Amino acid sequence: MTGTADDVEDVESFRLRAREWIRANLSPASPENESGLRAVPAEVELAGVAHDRAVQRKLHEAGLNGLVIPREYGGQGLSPAHQRALNEELSGYEWPSRFQVPTISPCGAVLLEFGSQELKQRHIPAILRGEEIFMQFMSEPSGGSDLAGVLTTAVRDGDEWVLNGSKVWTTGAWWADWAICLARTDWDVPKHQGLTVFALPIHQPGIEVRQIEMLNGARDFCQEYLTDVRVPDSHRIGEVNGGWTVATRLLFHERMMHNSPYVTSPVSGPRATGESALVQVARDAGRLSDPIARNLIGEARMLDLVTDALQRRVAGGVRSGALTADSAAVGRVLLISKSLRATQIRYEIAGDYAAAWGTGDGAAAGIGEGFLMRQGSAIGGGTIEMARNVLAERVLGMPREQTADRGIPFRDVPRGATR
C-alpha cells in the first residue's frame, strides 16, 4: 500500500481487499504446517518453518502484514482495527504462525520500543519479509519464574559484551535465527537494577542448542549454553542496566499474546464459516448426537465467545489508557483457564479415542497427547501464577509477598549450592 498518512485505507475497504487476496492466494489451513508442541520428525518441522517463511513473504508483498508497524520499518502504518479485520478474514486459511509469538510480539514489539534505529531498520523489515525468526532467551535452569534472578553474565570488553550462562525452555531455538537475551551486567546492585538486554544470532560459535524431549515425544523446547559469546554493543536493546524496564514491557506484550495488535492470527469473526474442531472430534468419535458431547461443545463455544469479548475489552482499554498495561494479565488468566478447560473438553468428547487411536480416526486421534501436555499452557509464556500475582499486586493493589532479596546487592543474595 502506498500513499501518505492522510490517505489511509478505511477498514472495510481493507477488509474486502484482504478477503479477495486471501481467497485467491492462500490455501486452507493445514495442521501439518502450524507450530506447536508436536512429536513430529525434524524434517516435518523444518518444512513447516519453510512454509511459514514463504507465507510471511507473500503477505508482506501483498501489503498484508506488519499492519500497525510504521512504514519506515516496512509496515503498513494502519490501525489495530485493520489487524482485527485481517485476522477475521484469515479464519480457515493458512497463516505464518511461527512469525507471530514470540517473533512479532513480544520480540518485535520490544525492538520497536527500545531498539536503536539501526536495530529496528535491520531487523523489523527482515522479520516482515520472512527472513528472521526471533526467540526469547529469558528463562534459566536456576530461575523458575523469577525472571529478575538471571545468572547469565554479560561483561563489557571494549565495544563488545562477552556472555556466559544458560537459557532454557526456548521453543524452536534449534530452527530460529535470532534471540533477545536478558543478562546480568552488574552484581553490586539489587537484582532488578543490574540487567541488560541484547539481540544476538542463535547459530554462532559459543552457543550450543540442545533439544529437550517432552512427555509426548515433542522436541520443540530447547536449552542453550552460552560460552564466551561476543555481542557488539550496537546489539544492545535499551540502556545498560536498564534491562528490567525492557523485560517488563516484554512481559506485557507476552501477556497480550494473540490479542496484540501486532499479531496476525485467525479469529472467528462475523464471516467465519465451517464447523468447529470439536464438532469434527465428536463426529469422528461417533458422538455427534450424544447430548453430553453437544453440551460440552456448547460450553467450549461459550468460552470462546467470552474470552474473545474480554480480550477485545482489555486490548481496547489498554490502548485507550482506560486500563493499565498490567490489566493484560486479566486476559492472560482467562486465556490459560480456557485453554485448560478446552483441552479437558476435547478429552471428554473423544472418550475411548483419547486413550488409543489409529491413523483412520480423524480428528479424534491424538487427543490423549494433547491432554498429557495440557499444563504447558499454564507455564509457557509466563505461568498463570505470575499473571495472578500481577493481578493481585498491580491491578487490585494487594500487598506484595515478602522476599529476602529486596534491596540488597544481587551478589549477596543467598543461593543454593551449584553442582
C-alpha positions as CSV (number, residue, x, y, z in Angstrom):
1,M,0.0,0.0,0.0
2,T,1.3,3.4,-0.9
3,G,0.2,6.9,0.0
4,T,0.6,9.4,2.9
5,A,-0.6,9.3,6.5
6,D,-3.6,11.3,5.3
7,D,-4.5,8.7,2.7
8,V,-5.2,5.7,5.0
9,E,-7.4,2.9,3.6
10,D,-10.6,2.6,5.6
11,V,-11.2,-0.7,7.4
12,E,-14.0,-2.0,5.3
13,S,-12.1,-1.3,2.0
14,F,-9.1,-3.0,3.5
15,R,-11.2,-6.0,4.6
16,L,-12.6,-6.5,1.1
17,R,-9.1,-6.2,-0.4
18,A,-7.7,-8.7,2.1
19,R,-10.6,-11.1,1.6
20,E,-10.2,-11.2,-2.1
21,W,-6.4,-11.7,-1.9
22,I,-6.6,-14.4,0.8
23,R,-9.1,-16.4,-1.2
24,A,-7.0,-16.1,-4.3
25,N,-3.6,-16.7,-2.9
26,L,-3.7,-18.8,0.4
27,S,-4.6,-22.4,0.9
28,P,-6.9,-23.8,3.5
29,A,-5.4,-24.1,7.0
30,S,-3.4,-27.4,7.5
31,P,-2.4,-28.6,11.0
32,E,0.7,-30.0,9.5
33,N,2.1,-26.5,8.8
34,E,1.2,-24.9,12.2
35,S,3.6,-24.7,15.1
36,G,3.0,-26.5,18.4
37,L,4.4,-29.0,20.8
38,R,4.1,-32.0,18.5
39,A,6.0,-35.2,18.2
40,V,7.0,-34.9,14.5
41,P,10.2,-35.7,12.6
42,A,12.7,-32.9,12.3
43,E,12.2,-32.7,8.6
44,V,8.4,-32.1,9.1
45,E,9.0,-29.3,11.5
46,L,11.6,-27.7,9.2
47,A,9.2,-27.9,6.3
48,G,6.6,-26.1,8.4
49,V,9.2,-23.4,9.1
50,A,10.0,-23.0,5.4
51,H,6.2,-22.8,4.7
52,D,5.8,-20.0,7.2
53,R,8.7,-18.1,5.7
54,A,7.0,-18.3,2.3
55,V,3.6,-17.3,3.6
56,Q,5.1,-14.4,5.6
57,R,6.8,-13.2,2.4
58,K,3.6,-13.5,0.4
59,L,1.6,-11.5,2.9
60,H,4.4,-8.8,3.0
61,E,4.5,-8.5,-0.8
62,A,0.7,-8.0,-0.7
63,G,0.9,-5.3,2.0
64,L,-0.9,-7.6,4.4
65,N,1.5,-7.9,7.3
66,G,3.0,-5.5,9.8
67,L,-0.2,-3.6,9.7
68,V,0.3,-1.4,12.7
69,I,4.1,-1.2,12.3
70,P,5.3,2.2,11.0
71,R,6.0,2.3,7.2
72,E,9.6,3.4,7.8
73,Y,10.3,-0.1,9.2
74,G,8.5,-2.0,6.4
75,G,5.0,-2.0,8.0
76,Q,1.7,-0.5,6.7
77,G,1.1,2.2,9.3
78,L,-2.5,1.2,9.8
79,S,-4.7,0.6,12.9
80,P,-5.5,-2.3,15.3
81,A,-8.9,-2.3,13.6
82,H,-7.3,-3.2,10.3
83,Q,-5.4,-6.0,12.0
84,R,-8.6,-7.3,13.5
85,A,-10.3,-7.3,10.1
86,L,-7.4,-9.3,8.6
87,N,-7.4,-11.8,11.5
88,E,-11.1,-12.4,10.9
89,E,-10.7,-12.9,7.2
90,L,-7.9,-15.3,7.7
91,S,-10.2,-17.7,9.6
92,G,-9.8,-21.1,7.9
93,Y,-6.7,-20.2,5.9
94,E,-3.0,-20.8,6.2
95,W,-1.0,-18.3,8.2
96,P,2.6,-17.9,9.3
97,S,2.2,-18.9,12.9
98,R,6.0,-19.1,13.7
99,F,6.4,-15.4,12.9
100,Q,3.8,-14.2,15.4
101,V,4.6,-15.2,19.0
102,P,7.3,-14.5,20.0
103,T,8.8,-13.1,16.8
104,I,6.4,-10.2,16.1
105,S,5.3,-9.9,19.7
106,P,6.9,-9.7,22.2
107,C,10.3,-9.6,20.4
108,G,9.4,-7.3,17.5
109,A,7.4,-5.0,19.8
110,V,10.3,-4.6,22.2
111,L,12.7,-3.9,19.3
112,L,10.3,-1.2,18.1
113,E,10.0,0.3,21.6
114,F,13.6,0.1,22.8
115,G,15.8,-0.8,19.9
116,S,18.1,1.7,18.2
117,Q,17.3,3.0,14.7
118,E,20.0,0.6,13.4
119,L,18.4,-2.4,15.1
120,K,14.9,-1.5,14.0
121,Q,15.8,-0.8,10.4
122,R,17.9,-4.0,10.2
123,H,15.5,-6.5,11.9
124,I,11.9,-5.4,11.6
125,P,11.8,-5.4,7.7
126,A,13.7,-8.7,7.8
127,I,11.0,-10.2,10.1
128,L,8.2,-8.9,7.9
129,R,9.9,-10.4,4.8
130,G,10.1,-13.8,6.4
131,E,13.9,-13.8,6.7
132,E,14.3,-13.7,10.5
133,I,12.6,-15.6,13.3
134,F,13.2,-14.3,16.8
135,M,13.1,-16.2,20.1
136,Q,13.5,-15.2,23.8
137,F,16.5,-16.2,25.8
138,M,14.9,-15.3,29.2
139,S,14.2,-18.3,31.4
140,E,17.1,-20.1,33.1
141,P,17.5,-23.5,34.7
142,S,18.0,-22.0,38.2
143,G,15.5,-19.2,37.9
144,G,12.0,-20.7,37.8
145,S,9.5,-17.9,37.5
146,D,12.0,-15.3,39.0
147,L,13.0,-13.6,35.7
148,A,15.0,-10.9,37.5
149,G,17.2,-13.6,39.1
150,V,19.1,-14.5,35.9
151,L,22.6,-15.6,36.3
152,T,23.8,-15.4,32.7
153,T,26.5,-12.7,32.7
154,A,27.5,-10.0,30.2
155,V,30.9,-8.4,30.8
156,R,31.9,-5.4,28.7
157,D,35.1,-5.7,26.6
158,G,35.5,-2.5,24.6
159,D,32.8,-2.2,22.1
160,E,31.6,-5.8,22.8
161,W,30.0,-7.8,25.6
162,V,31.0,-11.3,26.5
163,L,28.1,-13.5,27.5
164,N,28.3,-16.7,29.6
165,G,25.4,-18.8,31.0
166,S,22.5,-20.9,30.1
167,K,18.9,-20.4,29.0
168,V,16.1,-22.9,28.8
169,W,12.5,-23.6,27.5
170,T,13.2,-21.7,24.3
171,T,10.6,-23.0,21.8
172,G,12.1,-23.6,18.4
173,A,15.6,-22.3,19.1
174,W,17.0,-25.1,17.0
175,W,15.5,-23.7,13.9
176,A,15.1,-20.0,14.7
177,D,17.5,-17.2,13.7
178,W,17.9,-14.6,16.4
179,A,17.3,-14.2,20.1
180,I,16.6,-11.4,22.6
181,C,18.7,-12.3,25.6
182,L,18.4,-11.0,29.2
183,A,21.8,-10.9,31.0
184,R,23.3,-9.6,34.2
185,T,25.7,-6.7,33.8
186,D,26.0,-5.5,37.4
187,W,26.1,-7.8,40.5
188,D,26.6,-4.9,43.0
189,V,23.0,-3.5,42.8
190,P,19.7,-5.1,43.6
191,K,18.7,-7.8,41.1
192,H,16.2,-5.7,39.1
193,Q,18.8,-2.9,38.5
194,G,21.7,-4.9,37.1
195,L,20.2,-6.3,33.9
196,T,20.7,-5.6,30.2
197,V,19.1,-6.9,27.1
198,F,20.8,-7.9,23.8
199,A,19.9,-9.2,20.4
200,L,22.2,-12.0,19.1
201,P,22.2,-14.6,16.3
202,I,21.4,-18.1,17.8
203,H,23.6,-20.2,15.5
204,Q,27.1,-18.9,16.1
205,P,30.3,-20.1,17.8
206,G,29.9,-20.3,21.5
207,I,26.1,-21.2,21.5
208,E,25.2,-24.8,21.9
209,V,21.5,-25.6,21.4
210,R,20.1,-28.9,22.9
211,Q,16.5,-30.0,22.3
212,I,14.5,-31.3,25.3
213,E,12.2,-34.3,24.7
214,M,8.8,-33.8,26.3
215,L,6.3,-36.2,27.6
216,N,4.6,-36.6,24.2
217,G,7.8,-37.0,22.3
218,A,7.9,-33.4,21.1
219,R,11.4,-31.8,21.0
220,D,10.4,-28.1,20.4
221,F,11.7,-26.8,23.7
222,C,15.5,-26.2,23.9
223,Q,18.2,-25.3,26.4
224,E,21.1,-23.1,25.2
225,Y,24.6,-22.9,26.6
226,L,26.4,-19.6,26.0
227,T,30.3,-19.7,26.3
228,D,32.2,-16.5,25.7
229,V,29.6,-15.3,23.2
230,R,30.6,-11.9,21.9
231,V,27.9,-9.4,21.2
232,P,28.5,-5.9,19.8
233,D,27.3,-3.1,22.0
234,S,25.3,-1.9,18.9
235,H,23.1,-5.0,19.5
236,R,22.1,-3.8,23.0
237,I,18.4,-3.1,23.4
238,G,17.7,-0.3,25.9
239,E,20.1,1.2,28.4
240,V,22.9,-0.6,30.2
241,N,21.5,-1.9,33.5
242,G,18.0,-0.9,32.2
243,G,17.1,-4.4,31.2
244,W,14.3,-4.8,33.7
245,T,12.4,-1.9,32.0
246,V,12.7,-3.7,28.7
247,A,11.8,-7.1,30.3
248,T,8.6,-5.8,31.9
249,R,7.4,-4.4,28.6
250,L,8.3,-7.8,27.0
251,L,6.2,-9.5,29.6
252,F,3.3,-7.1,28.9
253,H,3.4,-7.9,25.2
254,E,3.7,-11.6,26.1
255,R,0.6,-11.4,28.2
256,M,-1.2,-9.8,25.3
257,M,-0.3,-12.8,23.2
258,H,-2.5,-13.3,20.1
259,N,-4.6,-10.3,21.3
260,S,-1.7,-8.0,20.5
261,P,-2.4,-5.5,17.6
262,Y,1.0,-6.6,16.2
263,V,0.0,-10.3,15.8
264,T,-1.6,-11.9,12.7
265,S,-3.7,-14.9,13.9
266,P,-7.0,-16.1,12.6
267,V,-10.0,-15.5,14.8
268,S,-13.7,-16.4,14.4
269,G,-15.2,-13.2,13.0
270,P,-18.7,-12.4,11.7
271,R,-17.8,-14.0,8.3
272,A,-16.2,-17.1,9.7
273,T,-17.6,-20.4,8.3
274,G,-17.1,-24.1,8.7
275,E,-17.6,-26.5,11.6
276,S,-15.5,-26.3,14.7
277,A,-12.7,-28.7,15.5
278,L,-14.8,-30.0,18.4
279,V,-17.7,-30.9,16.1
280,Q,-15.2,-32.8,14.0
281,V,-13.9,-34.7,17.1
282,A,-17.4,-35.6,18.1
283,R,-18.3,-36.8,14.6
284,D,-15.2,-38.9,14.3
285,A,-15.7,-40.3,17.8
286,G,-19.3,-41.3,16.9
287,R,-20.8,-38.9,19.5
288,L,-22.2,-36.1,17.4
289,S,-25.8,-36.9,18.6
290,D,-24.8,-37.5,22.2
291,P,-26.4,-34.8,24.4
292,I,-23.4,-34.8,26.7
293,A,-21.0,-34.2,23.9
294,R,-23.2,-31.5,22.5
295,N,-23.4,-29.8,25.9
296,L,-19.6,-29.8,26.0
297,I,-19.3,-28.3,22.5
298,G,-21.7,-25.6,23.7
299,E,-19.6,-24.9,26.7
300,A,-16.4,-24.6,24.6
301,R,-18.2,-22.2,22.2
302,M,-19.3,-20.1,25.2
303,L,-15.7,-20.0,26.5
304,D,-14.5,-18.9,23.0
305,L,-17.1,-16.0,22.9
306,V,-16.4,-14.8,26.4
307,T,-12.6,-15.0,26.0
308,D,-12.8,-13.1,22.7
309,A,-15.1,-10.4,24.2
310,L,-12.8,-10.0,27.2
311,Q,-9.7,-9.9,25.2
312,R,-11.2,-7.1,23.0
313,R,-12.2,-5.1,26.0
314,V,-8.8,-5.4,27.7
315,A,-6.9,-4.6,24.5
316,G,-9.1,-1.6,23.8
317,G,-8.8,-0.4,27.4
318,V,-5.0,-0.7,27.4
319,R,-4.7,1.1,24.1
320,S,-7.0,4.0,25.2
321,G,-5.4,4.3,28.6
322,A,-8.6,3.4,30.4
323,L,-6.8,0.3,31.8
324,T,-3.2,0.0,32.9
325,A,-0.8,-2.2,30.9
326,D,-0.8,-4.7,33.8
327,S,-4.5,-5.3,33.1
328,A,-3.3,-7.5,30.2
329,A,-2.9,-10.2,32.9
330,V,-6.7,-10.4,33.1
331,G,-6.9,-11.7,29.6
332,R,-3.9,-14.0,30.3
333,V,-5.5,-15.7,33.2
334,L,-8.8,-16.3,31.3
335,L,-6.9,-17.4,28.2
336,I,-4.9,-20.0,30.2
337,S,-8.0,-21.2,32.1
338,K,-10.0,-21.5,28.9
339,S,-7.1,-23.5,27.3
340,L,-7.0,-25.9,30.2
341,R,-10.8,-26.4,30.1
342,A,-10.9,-26.7,26.3
343,T,-8.3,-29.5,26.4
344,Q,-10.3,-31.3,29.1
345,I,-13.5,-31.0,26.9
346,R,-11.7,-32.4,23.9
347,Y,-10.5,-35.3,26.0
348,E,-14.1,-36.0,27.4
349,I,-15.7,-35.9,23.9
350,A,-13.0,-38.2,22.4
351,G,-13.8,-40.8,25.0
352,D,-12.0,-44.1,24.3
353,Y,-10.2,-42.5,21.3
354,A,-8.3,-40.3,23.9
355,A,-6.6,-43.4,25.2
356,A,-5.9,-45.3,22.0
357,W,-6.3,-44.3,18.3
358,G,-5.3,-45.2,14.8
359,T,-4.4,-43.4,11.6
360,G,-8.0,-43.6,10.4
361,D,-9.6,-42.0,13.5
362,G,-9.6,-38.5,12.0
363,A,-10.0,-35.5,14.4
364,A,-10.4,-37.9,17.4
365,A,-6.8,-39.1,17.0
366,G,-4.1,-37.7,19.2
367,I,-6.4,-36.1,21.8
368,G,-4.7,-38.0,24.5
369,E,-1.3,-36.5,23.7
370,G,-2.8,-33.0,24.0
371,F,-4.3,-34.0,27.3
372,L,-0.9,-35.1,28.6
373,M,0.6,-31.7,27.6
374,R,-2.3,-29.5,28.8
375,Q,-0.4,-27.9,31.7
376,G,2.1,-26.4,29.3
377,S,-0.3,-23.6,28.5
378,A,-0.2,-22.6,32.2
379,I,3.6,-22.5,32.2
380,G,4.9,-21.3,28.9
381,G,5.0,-17.6,28.2
382,G,4.8,-16.9,32.0
383,T,3.0,-19.1,34.5
384,I,-0.6,-18.5,35.4
385,E,0.6,-17.9,39.0
386,M,2.7,-15.0,37.7
387,A,-0.3,-13.5,36.0
388,R,-2.4,-13.8,39.1
389,N,0.3,-12.1,41.1
390,V,0.3,-9.2,38.7
391,L,-3.5,-9.0,39.0
392,A,-3.3,-9.1,42.8
393,E,-0.5,-6.7,43.3
394,R,-0.6,-4.2,40.4
395,V,-4.3,-4.2,39.4
396,L,-6.1,-4.9,42.7
397,G,-3.4,-3.2,44.9
398,M,-3.0,-6.1,47.3
399,P,0.2,-6.2,49.3
400,R,3.3,-7.9,47.8
401,E,4.8,-11.1,49.0
402,Q,7.7,-10.7,51.3
403,T,11.1,-11.6,49.8
404,A,14.6,-12.0,51.2
405,D,16.4,-10.4,48.3
406,R,14.8,-7.0,48.1
407,G,17.1,-4.0,48.2
408,I,20.4,-5.9,48.6
409,P,23.2,-6.4,46.0
410,F,22.5,-9.4,43.9
411,R,25.9,-10.9,44.7
412,D,24.8,-11.1,48.4
413,V,21.5,-12.8,47.7
414,P,21.6,-16.3,49.3
415,R,21.6,-19.1,46.6
416,G,21.6,-22.8,46.8
417,A,24.8,-24.7,46.1
418,T,25.6,-25.3,42.5
419,R,26.9,-28.7,41.2
